[in-house]
Amino acid sequence: MTLTLRKYGERDGEFLYEYVLTNHNGMRVTLMNFGATLEKVEVPSGDHLVDVILSLKKPEDYAAERNLLGSTVGRIIGRLPGHVWHSGKRLLDLPAGEGPNHIHGGLDGLDRQVWTGTYRSEKSQDTVTFTYLDPDGHNQFPGNVLVTVSYTLADDNAVTYSINAVTDQMTLFNPSNHVYFALDGPNTTIEDTTLTMASDYYGPLKAHMPLGWTSVADSPFDFRNGQRLGDVLQKVLDGAGFDHPFLLKNDHAVRLVGASGRAMAMTTTASALVMFTGNHFRGDGQGILGHFKPHAGLTLETQVAPAAGLDWSGVTLMPGRPFNLKTKWAFTF
């Protein structure tokens, strides 16, 4: 295992770094302390490497414009129904970002912060750990929250993502990683990717918000026996694709297989995930995301089941009760 550390810039007086891990099989993972971000996952293919997640052209692009690619998103990933938290007798007003709804932790969420990075080497795996203290009142959330994110690359070609947090006040917390998987490499789509998911229930949407849970049976949302994504994308959200939560019935949550034969098996301690199929990509060459075609990648955002209605207890973090979530992405190539 090897580690290369490269300073590529500065933000608000703090240095920005890339951490490049390479295992004994030649698999290479690039991380950034900006947003505790998974920037690249490159696997051998013949005499070269192929990036199997969506990545921007250069690391400086990640801070230039909010994009969420591979970043740690929080304190809340996705949406809250509305932006007023009914916390006992208190009403706490959070920033609205999509109509009346709170989204992705606010404009200055965890994905926009410069984290402190450390490195640990072991016999068959290396780990980079990022820490950030999110202060009380930041993005209008109560409580000082100490967040720790670790990425481990092992010689069995697995990347493990762990996120842990503690708070000194009751607050809201449901973060995740927003990496887009693209097993067939850049300049392709996920249409020829086969997805298998251990989920019996998904959340139908109204105005982007889940309405509860419905059986996946006899629907485009049934991935229990595997489906080619290109066969179902046009059947969801008027042809736009998926942006839906799924309840997971065991920790062996997902398997992806690309047309290339490259595969990824995901295990997680999370109870749910949100699958998003890059419906907003345009492939029009405009902006830092302009080189991505529609459905260029898909996210599998492992998390606590998203809040619905006024009951946000599932995404509430209490003092003395640490938050812990672990997700492993095991690649074959």
C-alpha beads as a LAMMPS data file, in Angstrom:
LAMMPS data file: protein, C-alpha beads

333 atoms
332 bonds

1 atom types
1 bond types

-500.0 500.0 xlo xhi
-500.0 500.0 ylo yhi
-500.0 500.0 zlo zhi

Masses

1 110.0

Atoms # bond

1 1 1 0.000 0.000 0.000
2 1 1 1.219 3.501 -0.763
3 1 1 0.020 7.013 0.076
4 1 1 0.743 10.191 -1.842
5 1 1 -0.230 13.553 -0.340
6 1 1 -0.596 16.557 -2.656
7 1 1 -1.449 20.135 -1.709
8 1 1 -3.514 21.694 -4.494
9 1 1 -4.922 24.916 -3.068
10 1 1 -6.132 26.973 -0.149
11 1 1 -9.571 27.966 1.141
12 1 1 -10.313 30.367 3.987
13 1 1 -6.704 30.161 5.119
14 1 1 -6.621 26.348 5.214
15 1 1 -4.699 24.108 2.836
16 1 1 -6.536 21.760 0.474
17 1 1 -5.074 18.285 -0.013
18 1 1 -5.523 15.197 -2.138
19 1 1 -4.725 11.853 -0.525
20 1 1 -3.972 9.091 -3.046
21 1 1 -4.081 5.495 -1.783
22 1 1 -2.883 2.603 -3.969
23 1 1 -3.253 -1.055 -3.019
24 1 1 -1.162 -4.045 -4.065
25 1 1 -3.469 -4.770 -7.017
26 1 1 -2.964 -1.332 -8.531
27 1 1 -6.384 -0.007 -7.479
28 1 1 -6.153 3.700 -6.670
29 1 1 -8.439 5.837 -4.494
30 1 1 -8.165 9.623 -4.330
31 1 1 -9.641 11.547 -1.401
32 1 1 -9.883 15.246 -0.572
33 1 1 -10.067 17.039 2.760
34 1 1 -12.504 19.475 1.130
35 1 1 -15.883 17.982 1.974
36 1 1 -14.296 14.705 3.193
37 1 1 -14.699 13.715 -0.446
38 1 1 -14.168 10.487 -2.368
39 1 1 -12.780 12.041 -5.546
40 1 1 -11.788 9.017 -7.645
41 1 1 -11.889 5.222 -7.538
42 1 1 -9.654 3.904 -10.319
43 1 1 -9.333 0.205 -11.098
44 1 1 -6.982 -1.594 -13.495
45 1 1 -8.269 -2.344 -16.980
46 1 1 -5.615 -3.774 -19.252
47 1 1 -2.655 -1.395 -19.228
48 1 1 -4.498 1.597 -17.766
49 1 1 -6.831 2.676 -14.960
50 1 1 -10.567 3.379 -15.275
51 1 1 -12.392 5.690 -12.880
52 1 1 -15.586 3.908 -11.763
53 1 1 -17.189 6.894 -10.025
54 1 1 -18.089 10.296 -11.440
55 1 1 -15.251 12.778 -10.924
56 1 1 -14.655 16.373 -11.895
57 1 1 -11.799 17.292 -14.202
58 1 1 -9.579 18.789 -11.494
59 1 1 -9.728 19.031 -7.685
60 1 1 -10.107 22.806 -7.734
61 1 1 -13.518 22.377 -9.392
62 1 1 -15.052 20.835 -6.272
63 1 1 -14.875 24.081 -4.290
64 1 1 -15.699 26.317 -7.251
65 1 1 -19.355 25.294 -7.452
66 1 1 -21.487 23.078 -5.222
67 1 1 -21.838 19.676 -6.880
68 1 1 -21.929 17.015 -4.079
69 1 1 -19.901 14.480 -6.103
70 1 1 -18.362 11.991 -3.677
71 1 1 -18.697 14.369 -0.748
72 1 1 -19.928 13.902 2.796
73 1 1 -23.288 15.676 2.849
74 1 1 -24.942 16.859 6.083
75 1 1 -25.901 17.547 8.720
76 1 1 -28.937 16.276 6.782
77 1 1 -28.549 14.660 3.371
78 1 1 -31.506 15.073 1.062
79 1 1 -34.642 16.877 2.134
80 1 1 -36.601 17.576 5.266
81 1 1 -40.345 18.149 4.792
82 1 1 -40.443 21.880 5.445
83 1 1 -37.778 23.756 7.360
84 1 1 -39.295 24.178 10.838
85 1 1 -38.255 21.592 13.432
86 1 1 -40.889 20.945 16.085
87 1 1 -38.499 20.061 18.920
88 1 1 -40.649 19.615 22.008
89 1 1 -42.064 23.034 22.776
90 1 1 -39.465 24.725 20.574
91 1 1 -39.794 25.598 16.915
92 1 1 -36.410 25.835 15.203
93 1 1 -36.243 27.518 11.814
94 1 1 -33.757 25.828 9.449
95 1 1 -32.717 27.281 6.092
96 1 1 -35.065 26.417 3.233
97 1 1 -33.320 25.519 0.010
98 1 1 -35.870 23.905 -2.299
99 1 1 -39.184 25.653 -1.988
100 1 1 -40.175 25.354 1.682
101 1 1 -37.972 22.307 2.294
102 1 1 -34.559 22.106 3.901
103 1 1 -32.040 20.352 1.643
104 1 1 -28.516 18.953 2.020
105 1 1 -27.686 20.615 5.339
106 1 1 -27.954 24.174 4.053
107 1 1 -25.818 26.107 1.595
108 1 1 -22.720 25.757 3.786
109 1 1 -23.096 22.095 4.715
110 1 1 -20.430 19.534 5.557
111 1 1 -19.571 19.101 1.874
112 1 1 -18.335 22.729 1.770
113 1 1 -15.982 22.504 4.748
114 1 1 -12.233 21.943 4.974
115 1 1 -11.656 18.917 7.203
116 1 1 -8.519 17.879 9.095
117 1 1 -6.958 14.731 7.656
118 1 1 -4.792 12.029 9.252
119 1 1 -3.383 8.771 7.874
120 1 1 -2.942 5.270 9.320
121 1 1 -1.213 2.316 7.641
122 1 1 -1.872 -1.320 8.561
123 1 1 -0.749 -4.661 7.138
124 1 1 -3.288 -5.021 4.321
125 1 1 -5.159 -1.716 4.390
126 1 1 -4.627 2.018 4.724
127 1 1 -7.025 4.553 6.236
128 1 1 -7.449 8.304 5.880
129 1 1 -9.563 9.930 8.593
130 1 1 -11.131 13.379 8.342
131 1 1 -12.515 15.332 11.308
132 1 1 -14.603 18.493 11.487
133 1 1 -16.247 20.305 14.396
134 1 1 -19.521 21.748 13.122
135 1 1 -20.258 24.626 15.507
136 1 1 -23.482 25.376 17.328
137 1 1 -25.742 27.520 15.141
138 1 1 -23.993 26.741 11.861
139 1 1 -26.656 26.531 9.153
140 1 1 -29.047 27.250 12.057
141 1 1 -28.617 23.764 13.576
142 1 1 -28.233 23.542 17.366
143 1 1 -25.286 21.853 19.037
144 1 1 -21.572 21.476 18.495
145 1 1 -21.200 18.272 16.487
146 1 1 -17.831 16.557 16.128
147 1 1 -17.891 14.515 12.915
148 1 1 -15.314 11.877 11.951
149 1 1 -15.203 10.316 8.486
150 1 1 -12.824 7.481 7.576
151 1 1 -12.004 5.903 4.232
152 1 1 -10.150 2.580 4.186
153 1 1 -8.705 0.945 1.063
154 1 1 -7.861 -2.734 1.500
155 1 1 -5.942 -5.205 -0.631
156 1 1 -9.194 -7.088 -1.297
157 1 1 -10.258 -4.063 -3.419
158 1 1 -12.859 -2.826 -0.939
159 1 1 -13.348 0.787 0.113
160 1 1 -14.965 1.248 3.524
161 1 1 -16.637 4.543 4.446
162 1 1 -17.339 5.172 8.129
163 1 1 -18.991 8.224 9.658
164 1 1 -19.241 8.861 13.384
165 1 1 -20.514 11.885 15.301
166 1 1 -21.214 13.168 18.806
167 1 1 -23.154 16.256 19.885
168 1 1 -23.454 18.355 23.035
169 1 1 -27.104 19.290 22.338
170 1 1 -30.095 17.572 20.784
171 1 1 -29.879 18.219 17.063
172 1 1 -30.734 16.785 13.649
173 1 1 -28.213 14.521 11.946
174 1 1 -28.509 12.140 8.995
175 1 1 -25.469 12.435 6.717
176 1 1 -24.200 10.240 3.904
177 1 1 -21.775 10.085 1.030
178 1 1 -23.047 11.311 -2.345
179 1 1 -20.728 9.301 -4.611
180 1 1 -22.046 8.454 -8.094
181 1 1 -21.095 4.985 -9.316
182 1 1 -20.290 4.571 -13.009
183 1 1 -18.797 1.107 -13.424
184 1 1 -18.402 1.376 -17.183
185 1 1 -16.237 4.454 -16.813
186 1 1 -16.392 8.064 -17.980
187 1 1 -18.506 9.172 -20.939
188 1 1 -21.000 6.323 -20.501
189 1 1 -24.357 5.929 -18.758
190 1 1 -25.756 3.479 -16.213
191 1 1 -28.350 2.106 -18.651
192 1 1 -26.449 -1.157 -19.164
193 1 1 -25.753 -1.572 -15.444
194 1 1 -27.678 -4.311 -13.638
195 1 1 -28.796 -3.470 -10.103
196 1 1 -29.795 -5.976 -7.427
197 1 1 -31.102 -4.559 -4.132
198 1 1 -32.269 -6.215 -0.903
199 1 1 -35.348 -4.049 -0.488
200 1 1 -39.045 -4.906 -0.222
201 1 1 -40.274 -1.319 0.203
202 1 1 -39.637 2.046 -1.430
203 1 1 -40.928 5.556 -0.784
204 1 1 -43.236 7.084 -3.431
205 1 1 -42.701 10.817 -3.881
206 1 1 -44.821 13.935 -4.014
207 1 1 -42.939 17.155 -4.785
208 1 1 -39.662 15.297 -4.079
209 1 1 -40.820 14.199 -0.600
210 1 1 -41.498 10.562 0.439
211 1 1 -45.095 9.714 1.295
212 1 1 -44.443 6.615 3.405
213 1 1 -43.571 3.096 2.258
214 1 1 -45.030 0.915 -0.490
215 1 1 -44.186 -2.618 -1.610
216 1 1 -41.820 -2.819 -4.569
217 1 1 -43.721 -5.840 -5.925
218 1 1 -44.907 -5.570 -9.540
219 1 1 -43.253 -2.176 -10.006
220 1 1 -40.120 -0.683 -11.612
221 1 1 -38.752 -0.408 -8.051
222 1 1 -38.396 -4.170 -7.595
223 1 1 -34.674 -4.934 -7.810
224 1 1 -34.751 -8.036 -5.614
225 1 1 -33.857 -10.307 -8.531
226 1 1 -31.886 -7.720 -10.469
227 1 1 -32.893 -5.387 -13.281
228 1 1 -31.050 -3.620 -16.064
229 1 1 -31.428 0.065 -15.234
230 1 1 -32.055 1.044 -18.834
231 1 1 -35.223 -1.074 -18.769
232 1 1 -36.807 0.904 -15.921
233 1 1 -35.395 4.454 -15.940
234 1 1 -38.033 5.729 -18.359
235 1 1 -40.849 4.302 -16.218
236 1 1 -40.130 6.529 -13.201
237 1 1 -40.820 10.237 -12.550
238 1 1 -42.185 10.802 -16.054
239 1 1 -39.067 9.331 -17.599
240 1 1 -36.571 11.314 -15.529
241 1 1 -35.298 8.376 -13.467
242 1 1 -34.957 7.495 -9.791
243 1 1 -34.648 9.794 -6.776
244 1 1 -36.273 7.510 -4.206
245 1 1 -35.666 6.034 -0.755
246 1 1 -35.602 2.267 -0.203
247 1 1 -35.773 0.334 3.066
248 1 1 -33.026 -2.289 3.311
249 1 1 -33.855 -5.726 4.691
250 1 1 -30.274 -6.825 5.392
251 1 1 -26.734 -5.478 5.348
252 1 1 -25.917 -7.064 1.970
253 1 1 -27.770 -4.228 0.358
254 1 1 -26.771 -3.806 -3.280
255 1 1 -24.860 -5.378 -6.141
256 1 1 -24.059 -3.502 -9.347
257 1 1 -22.698 -5.148 -12.497
258 1 1 -21.686 -3.042 -15.475
259 1 1 -21.627 -3.999 -19.141
260 1 1 -17.837 -4.094 -18.779
261 1 1 -18.143 -6.923 -16.241
262 1 1 -16.860 -4.705 -13.449
263 1 1 -18.968 -5.091 -10.320
264 1 1 -19.521 -3.503 -6.919
265 1 1 -21.118 -5.184 -3.896
266 1 1 -22.270 -2.833 -1.143
267 1 1 -22.806 -3.767 2.489
268 1 1 -23.962 -1.264 5.090
269 1 1 -25.176 -0.821 8.636
270 1 1 -27.762 1.697 7.399
271 1 1 -31.482 0.946 7.446
272 1 1 -32.195 2.722 4.160
273 1 1 -30.708 4.321 1.092
274 1 1 -31.708 6.904 -1.471
275 1 1 -30.992 6.025 -5.090
276 1 1 -30.537 8.950 -7.474
277 1 1 -29.748 8.360 -11.125
278 1 1 -28.206 11.682 -12.149
279 1 1 -31.448 12.971 -13.627
280 1 1 -30.203 16.576 -13.601
281 1 1 -27.161 15.983 -15.798
282 1 1 -27.500 17.504 -19.273
283 1 1 -24.318 16.708 -21.190
284 1 1 -24.450 20.195 -22.666
285 1 1 -20.880 21.200 -21.870
286 1 1 -22.032 23.985 -19.570
287 1 1 -20.417 24.382 -16.135
288 1 1 -18.345 21.892 -14.188
289 1 1 -21.003 19.159 -14.540
290 1 1 -21.562 19.765 -18.244
291 1 1 -19.566 16.739 -19.416
292 1 1 -21.914 14.297 -17.661
293 1 1 -24.719 12.806 -19.733
294 1 1 -28.167 12.205 -18.220
295 1 1 -27.935 9.051 -16.071
296 1 1 -24.139 9.114 -16.155
297 1 1 -24.025 7.602 -12.665
298 1 1 -26.138 6.593 -9.692
299 1 1 -25.905 7.310 -5.996
300 1 1 -26.717 4.818 -3.253
301 1 1 -26.905 7.179 -0.274
302 1 1 -26.905 4.923 2.797
303 1 1 -28.657 6.608 5.711
304 1 1 -31.359 6.550 8.342
305 1 1 -34.769 6.360 6.644
306 1 1 -35.620 9.946 5.589
307 1 1 -37.996 11.952 7.760
308 1 1 -41.636 12.240 6.720
309 1 1 -44.248 14.659 8.016
310 1 1 -43.476 16.344 11.342
311 1 1 -41.895 13.281 12.974
312 1 1 -38.158 13.858 12.687
313 1 1 -37.241 11.662 15.655
314 1 1 -35.435 9.148 13.447
315 1 1 -32.910 11.780 12.365
316 1 1 -32.417 13.292 15.831
317 1 1 -28.997 13.007 17.493
318 1 1 -28.807 13.158 21.290
319 1 1 -25.880 13.900 23.630
320 1 1 -24.302 10.693 24.890
321 1 1 -25.651 8.650 21.977
322 1 1 -23.024 8.658 19.193
323 1 1 -23.993 8.341 15.540
324 1 1 -22.250 5.479 13.710
325 1 1 -22.662 4.341 10.115
326 1 1 -20.444 2.103 8.002
327 1 1 -20.690 1.263 4.308
328 1 1 -18.355 -0.965 2.299
329 1 1 -18.018 -0.916 -1.489
330 1 1 -16.250 -4.085 -2.684
331 1 1 -15.099 -3.921 -6.305
332 1 1 -14.269 -6.712 -8.724
333 1 1 -12.590 -6.035 -12.050

Bonds

1 1 1 2
2 1 2 3
3 1 3 4
4 1 4 5
5 1 5 6
6 1 6 7
7 1 7 8
8 1 8 9
9 1 9 10
10 1 10 11
11 1 11 12
12 1 12 13
13 1 13 14
14 1 14 15
15 1 15 16
16 1 16 17
17 1 17 18
18 1 18 19
19 1 19 20
20 1 20 21
21 1 21 22
22 1 22 23
23 1 23 24
24 1 24 25
25 1 25 26
26 1 26 27
27 1 27 28
28 1 28 29
29 1 29 30
30 1 30 31
31 1 31 32
32 1 32 33
33 1 33 34
34 1 34 35
35 1 35 36
36 1 36 37
37 1 37 38
38 1 38 39
39 1 39 40
40 1 40 41
41 1 41 42
42 1 42 43
43 1 43 44
44 1 44 45
45 1 45 46
46 1 46 47
47 1 47 48
48 1 48 49
49 1 49 50
50 1 50 51
51 1 51 52
52 1 52 53
53 1 53 54
54 1 54 55
55 1 55 56
56 1 56 57
57 1 57 58
58 1 58 59
59 1 59 60
60 1 60 61
61 1 61 62
62 1 62 63
63 1 63 64
64 1 64 65
65 1 65 66
66 1 66 67
67 1 67 68
68 1 68 69
69 1 69 70
70 1 70 71
71 1 71 72
72 1 72 73
73 1 73 74
74 1 74 75
75 1 75 76
76 1 76 77
77 1 77 78
78 1 78 79
79 1 79 80
80 1 80 81
81 1 81 82
82 1 82 83
83 1 83 84
84 1 84 85
85 1 85 86
86 1 86 87
87 1 87 88
88 1 88 89
89 1 89 90
90 1 90 91
91 1 91 92
92 1 92 93
93 1 93 94
94 1 94 95
95 1 95 96
96 1 96 97
97 1 97 98
98 1 98 99
99 1 99 100
100 1 100 101
101 1 101 102
102 1 102 103
103 1 103 104
104 1 104 105
105 1 105 106
106 1 106 107
107 1 107 108
108 1 108 109
109 1 109 110
110 1 110 111
111 1 111 112
112 1 112 113
113 1 113 114
114 1 114 115
115 1 115 116
116 1 116 117
117 1 117 118
118 1 118 119
119 1 119 120
120 1 120 121
121 1 121 122
122 1 122 123
123 1 123 124
124 1 124 125
125 1 125 126
126 1 126 127
127 1 127 128
128 1 128 129
129 1 129 130
130 1 130 131
131 1 131 132
132 1 132 133
133 1 133 134
134 1 134 135
135 1 135 136
136 1 136 137
137 1 137 138
138 1 138 139
139 1 139 140
140 1 140 141
141 1 141 142
142 1 142 143
143 1 143 144
144 1 144 145
145 1 145 146
146 1 146 147
147 1 147 148
148 1 148 149
149 1 149 150
150 1 150 151
151 1 151 152
152 1 152 153
153 1 153 154
154 1 154 155
155 1 155 156
156 1 156 157
157 1 157 158
158 1 158 159
159 1 159 160
160 1 160 161
161 1 161 162
162 1 162 163
163 1 163 164
164 1 164 165
165 1 165 166
166 1 166 167
167 1 167 168
168 1 168 169
169 1 169 170
170 1 170 171
171 1 171 172
172 1 172 173
173 1 173 174
174 1 174 175
175 1 175 176
176 1 176 177
177 1 177 178
178 1 178 179
179 1 179 180
180 1 180 181
181 1 181 182
182 1 182 183
183 1 183 184
184 1 184 185
185 1 185 186
186 1 186 187
187 1 187 188
188 1 188 189
189 1 189 190
190 1 190 191
191 1 191 192
192 1 192 193
193 1 193 194
194 1 194 195
195 1 195 196
196 1 196 197
197 1 197 198
198 1 198 199
199 1 199 200
200 1 200 201
201 1 201 202
202 1 202 203
203 1 203 204
204 1 204 205
205 1 205 206
206 1 206 207
207 1 207 208
208 1 208 209
209 1 209 210
210 1 210 211
211 1 211 212
212 1 212 213
213 1 213 214
214 1 214 215
215 1 215 216
216 1 216 217
217 1 217 218
218 1 218 219
219 1 219 220
220 1 220 221
221 1 221 222
222 1 222 223
223 1 223 224
224 1 224 225
225 1 225 226
226 1 226 227
227 1 227 228
228 1 228 229
229 1 229 230
230 1 230 231
231 1 231 232
232 1 232 233
233 1 233 234
234 1 234 235
235 1 235 236
236 1 236 237
237 1 237 238
238 1 238 239
239 1 239 240
240 1 240 241
241 1 241 242
242 1 242 243
243 1 243 244
244 1 244 245
245 1 245 246
246 1 246 247
247 1 247 248
248 1 248 249
249 1 249 250
250 1 250 251
251 1 251 252
252 1 252 253
253 1 253 254
254 1 254 255
255 1 255 256
256 1 256 257
257 1 257 258
258 1 258 259
259 1 259 260
260 1 260 261
261 1 261 262
262 1 262 263
263 1 263 264
264 1 264 265
265 1 265 266
266 1 266 267
267 1 267 268
268 1 268 269
269 1 269 270
270 1 270 271
271 1 271 272
272 1 272 273
273 1 273 274
274 1 274 275
275 1 275 276
276 1 276 277
277 1 277 278
278 1 278 279
279 1 279 280
280 1 280 281
281 1 281 282
282 1 282 283
283 1 283 284
284 1 284 285
285 1 285 286
286 1 286 287
287 1 287 288
288 1 288 289
289 1 289 290
290 1 290 291
291 1 291 292
292 1 292 293
293 1 293 294
294 1 294 295
295 1 295 296
296 1 296 297
297 1 297 298
298 1 298 299
299 1 299 300
300 1 300 301
301 1 301 302
302 1 302 303
303 1 303 304
304 1 304 305
305 1 305 306
306 1 306 307
307 1 307 308
308 1 308 309
309 1 309 310
310 1 310 311
311 1 311 312
312 1 312 313
313 1 313 314
314 1 314 315
315 1 315 316
316 1 316 317
317 1 317 318
318 1 318 319
319 1 319 320
320 1 320 321
321 1 321 322
322 1 322 323
323 1 323 324
324 1 324 325
325 1 325 326
326 1 326 327
327 1 327 328
328 1 328 329
329 1 329 330
330 1 330 331
331 1 331 332
332 1 332 333
